Amino acid sequence: MLARNFLPAKELGLSDLQRQALIDVLGLLERNELNEIMGDVNRQPSYDPLGFSMRAWGTCICGWANKLTNSRAFPRYTHQEYGRADLLFNRTGMSMEQAGIALRDFLTRGSA
């Protein structure tokens, strides 16, 4: 695991809660504590409580941030903007490994 030198919440355009939730999700990804869901999760729901896929809200980076904060980090179906983080969240074609790399890049450089 690489050193933890993350940008401050303000610089990322996030709240402290959102920043910490993303750091916690990154830890799960880097420690391989989640299971990548293969296939189209919108057509075939996964019942794996540790499932991860960028193709469904409940199992993506945002979904896991919400699970870790009891749905307080990134409210679902709102028109709130998350600044540069939106670029990270809308990359549905990423594998779990790619999502971890993109999340680390976002937290350390501010770009997804």
Number of C-alpha atoms within 10 A of each C-alpha: 6 6 5 10 10 18 14 16 15 10 12 22 16 19 15 14 15 21 21 19 23 23 18 16 25 22 15 15 22 17 10 13 13 19 14 18 20 13 12 12 16 10 7 9 11 17 8 12 9 14 17 27 27 25 21 16 19 17 24 23 26 26 23 27 26 23 17 16 16 9 14 14 23 22 12 14 7 7 7 9 11 16 11 15 19 12 13 21 20 12 16 14 11 17 17 21 13 14 24 20 16 20 24 23 15 20 23 16 14 17 15 19
